Amino acid sequence: MHPTDEPERILDLLQQHLSSFYQAANSQAGNAIITAHFNAVIKDTSRLFALEEAALSRMHSPDIEQHRQRHAALLSLARHLRTNLELGAKDAPLSAVLFTEEWLEQHLRGVDQPFLSVAA
Protein backbone atom coordinates (compact mmCIF):
# COMPACT_ATOMS: atom_id res chain seq x y z
CA MET A 1 0.00 0.00 0.00
CA HIS A 2 1.28 3.43 -0.90
CA PRO A 3 1.81 5.69 2.16
CA THR A 4 -0.59 8.29 0.75
CA ASP A 5 -3.30 5.64 0.60
CA GLU A 6 -3.43 5.03 4.33
CA PRO A 7 -7.04 5.22 5.52
CA GLU A 8 -6.22 7.68 8.30
CA ARG A 9 -4.57 10.09 5.88
CA ILE A 10 -7.44 9.85 3.42
CA LEU A 11 -9.98 10.31 6.23
CA ASP A 12 -8.13 13.44 7.33
CA LEU A 13 -8.17 14.78 3.77
CA LEU A 14 -11.85 13.89 3.44
CA GLN A 15 -12.69 15.80 6.62
CA GLN A 16 -10.82 18.83 5.30
CA HIS A 17 -12.57 18.61 1.95
CA LEU A 18 -15.97 18.13 3.60
CA SER A 19 -15.38 21.20 5.73
CA SER A 20 -14.36 23.26 2.67
CA PHE A 21 -17.36 21.96 0.73
CA TYR A 22 -19.82 22.79 3.54
CA GLN A 23 -18.29 26.24 3.93
CA ALA A 24 -18.50 26.95 0.19
CA ALA A 25 -22.07 25.64 -0.09
CA ASN A 26 -23.25 27.61 2.95
CA SER A 27 -21.58 30.81 1.78
CA GLN A 28 -23.26 30.46 -1.59
CA ALA A 29 -19.94 30.48 -3.41
CA GLY A 30 -20.07 30.05 -7.15
CA ASN A 31 -21.03 26.70 -8.66
CA ALA A 32 -17.50 26.07 -9.90
CA ILE A 33 -16.04 26.46 -6.40
CA ILE A 34 -18.72 24.33 -4.74
CA THR A 35 -18.35 21.67 -7.43
CA ALA A 36 -14.55 21.57 -7.04
CA HIS A 37 -14.87 20.99 -3.29
CA PHE A 38 -17.55 18.35 -3.78
CA ASN A 39 -15.41 16.65 -6.41
CA ALA A 40 -12.57 16.37 -3.88
CA VAL A 41 -15.02 14.73 -1.45
CA ILE A 42 -15.98 12.20 -4.14
CA LYS A 43 -12.32 11.47 -4.94
CA ASP A 44 -11.39 10.89 -1.29
CA THR A 45 -14.46 8.74 -0.72
CA SER A 46 -13.67 6.63 -3.78
CA ARG A 47 -10.16 6.01 -2.45
CA LEU A 48 -11.49 5.01 0.97
CA PHE A 49 -14.05 2.69 -0.54
CA ALA A 50 -11.37 1.01 -2.69
CA LEU A 51 -9.13 0.45 0.33
CA GLU A 52 -11.99 -0.96 2.34
CA GLU A 53 -13.11 -3.27 -0.46
CA ALA A 54 -9.55 -4.55 -0.85
CA ALA A 55 -9.42 -5.29 2.88
CA LEU A 56 -12.76 -7.08 2.73
CA SER A 57 -11.52 -9.10 -0.23
CA ARG A 58 -8.35 -10.11 1.65
CA MET A 59 -10.57 -11.19 4.57
CA HIS A 60 -12.78 -13.20 2.19
CA SER A 61 -15.81 -11.39 3.56
CA PRO A 62 -19.08 -12.98 2.47
CA ASP A 63 -20.69 -9.53 2.32
CA ILE A 64 -18.16 -7.92 0.01
CA GLU A 65 -20.33 -7.85 -3.10
CA GLN A 66 -23.29 -6.32 -1.28
CA HIS A 67 -20.99 -3.75 0.31
CA ARG A 68 -19.34 -3.00 -3.03
CA GLN A 69 -22.78 -2.38 -4.54
CA ARG A 70 -23.66 -0.04 -1.67
CA HIS A 71 -20.48 1.94 -2.33
CA ALA A 72 -21.22 2.06 -6.05
CA ALA A 73 -24.72 3.38 -5.36
CA LEU A 74 -23.41 6.11 -3.04
CA LEU A 75 -20.78 7.17 -5.57
CA SER A 76 -23.32 7.13 -8.38
CA LEU A 77 -25.62 9.43 -6.43
CA ALA A 78 -22.68 11.69 -5.56
CA ARG A 79 -21.75 11.97 -9.24
CA HIS A 80 -25.34 12.78 -10.13
CA LEU A 81 -25.35 15.54 -7.52
CA ARG A 82 -22.04 16.82 -8.89
CA THR A 83 -23.62 17.06 -12.34
CA ASN A 84 -26.48 19.08 -10.87
CA LEU A 85 -23.93 21.39 -9.24
CA GLU A 86 -22.09 21.79 -12.55
CA LEU A 87 -25.37 22.64 -14.29
CA GLY A 88 -26.26 25.20 -11.64
CA ALA A 89 -29.49 23.52 -10.54
CA LYS A 90 -31.25 25.73 -7.99
CA ASP A 91 -31.18 23.40 -4.97
CA ALA A 92 -28.07 21.45 -5.97
CA PRO A 93 -25.81 22.75 -3.16
CA LEU A 94 -28.41 21.95 -0.50
CA SER A 95 -29.03 18.49 -1.97
CA ALA A 96 -25.29 17.76 -2.02
CA VAL A 97 -24.90 18.93 1.59
CA LEU A 98 -27.82 16.81 2.76
CA PHE A 99 -26.45 13.80 0.90
CA THR A 100 -23.02 14.11 2.51
CA GLU A 101 -24.45 14.66 5.98
CA GLU A 102 -27.24 12.08 5.91
CA TRP A 103 -25.79 9.32 3.77
CA LEU A 104 -22.10 9.54 3.09
CA GLU A 105 -20.85 10.58 6.51
CA GLN A 106 -23.20 8.17 8.28
CA HIS A 107 -22.02 5.33 6.07
CA LEU A 108 -18.37 6.11 6.72
CA ARG A 109 -18.83 6.59 10.47
CA GLY A 110 -21.21 3.68 10.86
CA VAL A 111 -20.98 0.77 8.47
CA ASP A 112 -17.44 1.41 7.23
CA GLN A 113 -15.73 2.37 10.49
CA PRO A 114 -14.75 -1.18 11.53
CA PHE A 115 -13.51 -2.00 8.03
CA LEU A 116 -11.43 1.14 7.67
CA SER A 117 -9.37 0.16 10.72
CA VAL A 118 -8.79 -3.25 9.12
CA ALA A 119 -7.68 -1.57 5.89
CA ALA A 120 -4.94 0.31 7.74
Secondary structure, 3 states (H helix, E strand, C coil): CCHHHCHHHHHHHHHHHHHHHHHHHHCCCCHHHHHHHHHHHHHHHHHHHHHHHHHHHHCCCCCHHHHHHHHHHHHHHHHHHHHHHHHCCCCHHHHHHHHHHHHHHHHHHCCCHHHHHHHC
